[in-house]
């Protein structure tokens, strides 16, 4: 029994010395429960909407106030004309525009009925349907309240208009998300084990005594995976267009260029993981577990980021897939140009440079 206890103590000592393993064992479950607990929801909360109130009467102002007071919507902007609607959607912040016709009060008073139009960004069909449902319920509650003392009840009819995805195909949201996930996971995971593999095979000594600079060694490790990733990009786009019927409404050159930029970001991140780990197993675990959860949960692909608590919204800004997902959806589905995605592009460029410089700095020119 004493021998058994001594072996148990020895194992605890080993775990205690390996701080990375201890971190994974104790901290990773906490991170997972927080991410799943707060991000894993299909509810709509604090979604940004705009209002085109052409009537501007007591009734429309009351409805707008109720929408803004709910936990589901936040009125971000008041529009002046229909011309502003699509430009607001292309900026990516507004998810819905609610339009009140100019004769709203007159129709209610003289005809006991009026109409409201919901214009929704349907590039994410699930979100669009949920927002329409929530907004309709708020309008229905308002209608029931004003009808309490009336013999001839008022009727407010809602008209729905879905932008960018009139048929509400799931592939329109699925393709940009899968493209982000595939490039991030494959590129990061494959490059994460490259330098570590050289260490384990004992060939790193040969590379270190060569006259090649660390920068060239690091970049040389990434080049083959960059070329292979271009094949993945081409395959995904071809399947999207010819099999899933998802159109490329924007510039295909811009889309491919952004995909290559995101590939470089993923490769640079993989190289960073490779330089700071000592075994292929650890590198693969970090690249899979550490990248898969943030990419799926915090990129906006599966769950709207605005639904999450503020700390998770802030953390999502350091997830490269979030910015690439926005770029692909904007260029591919909405047909915008570089002028609309320059900010997200600049963020990916900065991330790529940061990861690459840190990889070079962390690259050990001596094994011992």
C-alpha positions as semicolon CSV with decimal commas, in nm:
position;residue;x (nm);y (nm);z (nm)
1;X;0,000;0,000;0,000
2;X;0,287;0,236;0,082
3;X;0,439;0,169;-0,259
4;X;0,108;0,250;-0,426
5;X;0,078;0,577;-0,232
6;X;0,436;0,668;-0,323
7;X;0,357;0,616;-0,693
8;X;0,046;0,834;-0,658
9;X;0,256;1,107;-0,494
10;X;0,515;1,078;-0,770
11;X;0,243;1,125;-1,034
12;X;0,117;1,435;-0,854
13;X;0,473;1,570;-0,852
14;X;0,498;1,512;-1,229
15;X;0,169;1,693;-1,290
16;X;0,275;1,978;-1,062
17;X;0,601;2,025;-1,251
18;X;0,421;2,033;-1,587
19;X;0,237;2,361;-1,552
20;X;0,090;2,344;-1,901
21;X;-0,081;2,013;-1,828
22;X;-0,201;2,147;-1,494
23;X;-0,340;2,453;-1,669
24;X;-0,525;2,237;-1,923
25;X;-0,667;2,011;-1,653
26;X;-0,795;2,288;-1,426
27;X;-0,859;2,593;-1,644
28;X;-0,991;2,437;-1,967
29;X;-1,312;2,301;-1,804
30;X;-1,382;2,648;-1,661
31;X;-1,333;2,808;-2,001
32;X;-1,555;2,552;-2,170
33;X;-1,843;2,584;-1,924
34;X;-1,834;2,964;-1,951
35;X;-1,826;2,963;-2,331
36;X;-2,094;2,695;-2,366
37;X;-2,307;2,842;-2,089
38;X;-2,320;3,196;-2,226
39;X;-2,256;3,155;-2,600
40;X;-2,462;2,841;-2,668
41;X;-2,802;3,003;-2,718
42;X;-3,038;3,067;-3,007
43;X;-3,208;3,358;-2,834
44;X;-3,194;3,706;-2,983
45;X;-3,070;3,976;-2,747
46;X;-2,972;4,336;-2,810
47;X;-2,981;4,301;-3,188
48;X;-2,913;4,632;-3,362
49;X;-3,201;4,761;-3,569
50;X;-3,279;5,080;-3,760
51;X;-3,611;5,257;-3,803
52;X;-3,752;5,439;-4,105
53;X;-4,044;5,629;-3,949
54;X;-4,216;5,819;-4,229
55;X;-4,523;5,887;-4,013
56;X;-4,355;6,008;-3,693
57;X;-4,681;6,009;-3,496
58;X;-4,772;5,904;-3,143
59;X;-4,843;5,545;-3,247
60;X;-4,515;5,485;-3,432
61;X;-4,311;5,650;-3,158
62;X;-4,480;5,427;-2,902
63;X;-4,401;5,110;-3,101
64;X;-4,039;5,219;-3,150
65;X;-4,006;5,283;-2,776
66;X;-4,140;4,934;-2,698
67;X;-3,898;4,772;-2,942
68;X;-3,606;4,962;-2,793
69;X;-3,716;4,888;-2,436
70;X;-3,725;4,513;-2,496
71;X;-3,423;4,291;-2,433
72;X;-3,433;4,175;-2,793
73;X;-3,363;4,492;-2,990
74;X;-3,160;4,810;-2,969
75;X;-3,261;5,095;-3,200
76;X;-2,927;5,218;-3,331
77;X;-3,030;5,454;-3,606
78;X;-3,323;5,649;-3,750
79;X;-3,320;5,651;-4,129
80;X;-3,452;5,925;-4,353
81;X;-3,523;5,736;-4,676
82;X;-3,530;5,395;-4,841
83;X;-3,198;5,475;-5,010
84;X;-3,020;5,437;-4,676
85;X;-3,155;5,087;-4,603
86;X;-2,919;4,871;-4,808
87;X;-2,614;5,083;-4,731
88;X;-2,680;5,032;-4,358
89;X;-2,708;4,657;-4,406
90;X;-2,380;4,646;-4,597
91;X;-2,202;4,804;-4,302
92;X;-2,283;4,484;-4,113
93;X;-2,409;4,633;-3,787
94;X;-2,782;4,664;-3,856
95;X;-2,974;4,335;-3,868
96;X;-3,326;4,469;-3,930
97;X;-3,498;4,785;-4,052
98;X;-3,857;4,857;-3,947
99;X;-4,048;5,080;-4,188
100;X;-4,358;5,278;-4,092
101;X;-4,549;5,422;-4,392
102;X;-4,630;5,791;-4,407
103;X;-5,004;5,732;-4,370
104;X;-4,977;5,498;-4,067
105;X;-5,190;5,714;-3,832
106;X;-5,445;5,794;-4,105
107;X;-5,495;5,427;-4,192
108;X;-5,543;5,336;-3,825
109;X;-5,792;5,618;-3,767
110;X;-6,002;5,588;-4,083
111;X;-5,961;5,226;-4,192
112;X;-5,885;5,060;-3,856
113;X;-5,582;4,895;-4,007
114;X;-5,223;4,982;-4,092
115;X;-4,910;4,812;-4,222
116;X;-4,552;4,784;-4,099
117;X;-4,264;4,644;-4,304
118;X;-3,978;4,438;-4,161
119;X;-3,667;4,437;-4,380
120;X;-3,426;4,176;-4,243
121;X;-3,071;4,068;-4,324
122;X;-3,134;3,705;-4,418
123;X;-2,770;3,611;-4,476
124;X;-2,822;3,437;-4,142
125;X;-3,170;3,284;-4,198
126;X;-3,217;3,151;-3,844
127;X;-3,145;3,490;-3,693
128;X;-3,371;3,661;-3,946
129;X;-3,666;3,432;-3,865
130;X;-3,617;3,475;-3,492
131;X;-3,599;3,854;-3,517
132;X;-3,913;3,867;-3,730
133;X;-4,095;3,650;-3,477
134;X;-3,989;3,863;-3,179
135;X;-4,074;4,189;-3,352
136;X;-4,413;4,055;-3,460
137;X;-4,493;3,955;-3,103
138;X;-4,411;4,306;-2,978
139;X;-4,637;4,457;-3,246
140;X;-4,911;4,209;-3,152
141;X;-4,885;4,302;-2,784
142;X;-4,918;4,671;-2,875
143;X;-5,218;4,596;-3,095
144;X;-5,395;4,397;-2,821
145;X;-5,335;4,675;-2,571
146;X;-5,486;4,953;-2,783
147;X;-5,783;4,731;-2,876
148;X;-5,900;4,672;-2,519
149;X;-6,168;4,943;-2,517
150;X;-6,257;4,944;-2,886
151;X;-6,564;4,784;-3,042
152;X;-6,403;4,779;-3,386
153;X;-6,045;4,660;-3,327
154;X;-5,740;4,796;-3,502
155;X;-5,530;4,560;-3,713
156;X;-5,160;4,613;-3,775
157;X;-5,036;4,396;-4,058
158;X;-4,666;4,313;-4,088
159;X;-4,495;4,265;-4,424
160;X;-4,164;4,078;-4,441
161;X;-3,879;4,142;-4,683
162;X;-3,566;3,926;-4,668
163;X;-3,248;4,076;-4,813
164;X;-2,965;3,872;-4,969
165;X;-3,137;3,535;-4,908
166;X;-3,504;3,550;-5,003
167;X;-3,539;3,169;-4,995
168;X;-3,380;3,151;-4,646
169;X;-3,127;2,886;-4,748
170;X;-2,908;2,773;-4,459
171;X;-2,609;2,735;-4,691
172;X;-2,576;3,115;-4,716
173;X;-2,468;3,121;-4,352
174;X;-2,315;2,773;-4,348
175;X;-2,060;2,822;-4,626
176;X;-1,877;3,130;-4,485
177;X;-1,870;2,968;-4,141
178;X;-1,734;2,634;-4,260
179;X;-1,480;2,811;-4,476
180;X;-1,354;2,998;-4,169
181;X;-1,348;2,685;-3,957
182;X;-1,175;2,460;-4,212
183;X;-0,898;2,706;-4,295
184;X;-0,838;2,796;-3,930
185;X;-0,826;2,439;-3,797
186;X;-0,634;2,273;-4,081
187;X;-0,376;2,548;-4,129
188;X;-0,321;2,604;-3,758
189;X;-0,306;2,234;-3,668
190;X;-0,074;2,130;-3,951
191;X;0,176;2,411;-3,895
192;X;0,155;2,371;-3,517
193;X;0,332;2,036;-3,534
194;X;0,598;2,122;-3,793
195;X;0,876;2,265;-3,574
196;X;0,785;2,036;-3,284
197;X;0,819;1,737;-3,516
198;X;1,172;1,844;-3,608
199;X;1,258;1,860;-3,237
200;X;1,121;1,514;-3,166
201;X;1,290;1,357;-3,469
202;X;1,622;1,515;-3,376
203;X;1,661;1,695;-3,709
204;X;1,633;2,040;-3,555
205;X;2,007;2,038;-3,476
206;X;2,084;2,016;-3,847
207;X;1,861;2,314;-3,920
208;X;2,009;2,521;-3,639
209;X;2,370;2,476;-3,754
210;X;2,278;2,570;-4,111
211;X;2,341;2,930;-4,228
212;X;1,968;2,983;-4,282
213;X;1,819;3,258;-4,065
214;X;1,533;3,177;-3,821
215;X;1,295;3,397;-4,024
216;X;1,354;3,190;-4,337
217;X;1,319;2,863;-4,146
218;X;0,984;2,970;-4,000
219;X;0,850;3,097;-4,333
220;X;0,974;2,787;-4,517
221;X;0,767;2,575;-4,281
222;X;0,451;2,764;-4,378
223;X;0,489;2,783;-4,757
224;X;0,381;2,424;-4,843
225;X;0,070;2,455;-4,629
226;X;-0,013;2,788;-4,792
227;X;-0,007;2,624;-5,135
228;X;-0,220;2,333;-5,013
229;X;-0,466;2,576;-4,855
230;X;-0,522;2,750;-5,189
231;X;-0,650;2,414;-5,316
232;X;-0,890;2,398;-5,020
233;X;-1,010;2,753;-5,092
234;X;-1,074;2,671;-5,457
235;X;-1,255;2,349;-5,368
236;X;-1,479;2,518;-5,111
237;X;-1,577;2,798;-5,351
238;X;-1,647;2,559;-5,640
239;X;-1,863;2,335;-5,422
240;X;-2,045;2,637;-5,282
241;X;-2,136;2,775;-5,622
242;X;-2,205;2,460;-5,825
243;X;-2,332;2,220;-5,557
244;X;-2,487;2,435;-5,285
245;X;-2,606;2,716;-5,519
246;X;-2,451;2,988;-5,305
247;X;-2,364;3,282;-5,533
248;X;-2,052;3,494;-5,520
249;X;-2,211;3,839;-5,546
250;X;-1,890;4,034;-5,485
251;X;-1,546;4,032;-5,643
252;X;-1,403;3,681;-5,659
253;X;-1,050;3,828;-5,666
254;X;-1,119;4,012;-5,340
255;X;-1,275;3,700;-5,186
256;X;-0,979;3,477;-5,276
257;X;-0,731;3,742;-5,160
258;X;-0,907;3,767;-4,823
259;X;-0,909;3,388;-4,793
260;X;-0,532;3,375;-4,859
261;X;-0,481;3,650;-4,599
262;X;-0,680;3,451;-4,343
263;X;-0,476;3,142;-4,434
264;X;-0,158;3,335;-4,360
265;X;-0,304;3,443;-4,025
266;X;-0,384;3,081;-3,939
267;X;-0,040;2,961;-4,051
268;X;0,132;3,229;-3,842
269;X;-0,074;3,127;-3,539
270;X;0,015;2,761;-3,597
271;X;0,385;2,848;-3,617
272;X;0,358;3,037;-3,289
273;X;0,205;2,732;-3,121
274;X;0,478;2,517;-3,272
275;X;0,759;2,734;-3,136
276;X;0,626;2,745;-2,777
277;X;0,545;2,373;-2,739
278;X;0,775;2,076;-2,693
279;X;0,568;1,784;-2,822
280;X;0,339;1,714;-3,116
281;X;0,069;1,595;-2,880
282;X;0,063;1,926;-2,690
283;X;0,075;2,130;-3,010
284;X;-0,212;1,935;-3,163
285;X;-0,418;1,957;-2,845
286;X;-0,376;2,334;-2,824
287;X;-0,452;2,385;-3,191
288;X;-0,761;2,164;-3,183
289;X;-0,911;2,248;-2,846
290;X;-0,783;2,604;-2,821
291;X;-0,888;2,699;-3,175
292;X;-1,200;2,489;-3,232
293;X;-1,412;2,629;-2,947
294;X;-1,337;2,999;-3,012
295;X;-1,381;2,954;-3,388
296;X;-1,719;2,785;-3,355
297;X;-1,855;2,977;-3,057
298;X;-1,707;3,326;-3,083
299;X;-1,687;3,393;-3,457
300;X;-2,057;3,463;-3,510
301;X;-2,090;3,151;-3,725
302;X;-2,310;2,946;-3,491
303;X;-2,440;3,205;-3,246
304;X;-2,481;3,585;-3,276
305;X;-2,204;3,764;-3,085
306;X;-2,435;4,045;-2,975
307;X;-2,635;3,788;-2,773
308;X;-2,334;3,714;-2,554
309;X;-2,226;3,892;-2,235
310;X;-1,995;4,190;-2,282
311;X;-1,676;4,006;-2,165
312;X;-1,726;3,736;-2,433
313;X;-1,797;4,002;-2,695
314;X;-1,464;4,164;-2,609
315;X;-1,281;3,829;-2,615
316;X;-1,431;3,752;-2,958
317;X;-1,229;4,040;-3,104
318;X;-0,908;3,838;-3,071
319;X;-1,055;3,543;-3,265
320;X;-0,932;3,575;-3,627
321;X;-1,225;3,370;-3,760
322;X;-1,470;3,638;-3,643
323;X;-1,323;3,895;-3,881
324;X;-1,286;3,654;-4,171
325;X;-1,644;3,528;-4,130
326;X;-1,769;3,887;-4,154
327;X;-1,554;3,947;-4,464
328;X;-1,669;3,632;-4,647
329;X;-2,037;3,691;-4,569
330;X;-2,011;4,057;-4,675
331;X;-1,822;3,995;-5,000
332;X;-1,978;3,664;-5,101
333;X;-2,341;3,716;-4,997
334;X;-2,389;4,095;-4,982
335;X;-2,157;4,179;-5,271
336;X;-1,964;4,458;-5,098
337;X;-1,618;4,577;-5,196
338;X;-1,294;4,645;-5,011
339;X;-1,427;4,984;-4,896
340;X;-1,671;4,801;-4,668
341;X;-1,429;4,542;-4,524
342;X;-1,102;4,737;-4,506
343;X;-1,116;4,754;-4,126
344;X;-1,151;4,377;-4,085
345;X;-0,879;4,322;-4,347
346;X;-0,642;4,551;-4,159
347;X;-0,709;4,361;-3,835
348;X;-0,617;4,030;-4,002
349;X;-0,298;4,184;-4,146
350;X;-0,203;4,309;-3,799
351;X;-0,274;3,968;-3,645
352;X;-0,063;3,794;-3,907
353;X;0,231;4,024;-3,847
354;X;0,199;3,992;-3,469
355;X;0,186;3,610;-3,473
356;X;0,476;3,587;-3,719
357;X;0,701;3,827;-3,527
358;X;0,623;3,648;-3,200
359;X;0,701;3,313;-3,363
360;X;1,043;3,438;-3,474
361;X;1,112;3,585;-3,131
362;X;1,012;3,261;-2,956
363;X;1,207;3,044;-3,199
364;X;1,489;2,882;-3,001
365;X;1,822;2,878;-3,179
366;X;1,957;2,648;-2,907
367;X;1,789;2,327;-2,798
368;X;1,941;2,326;-2,451
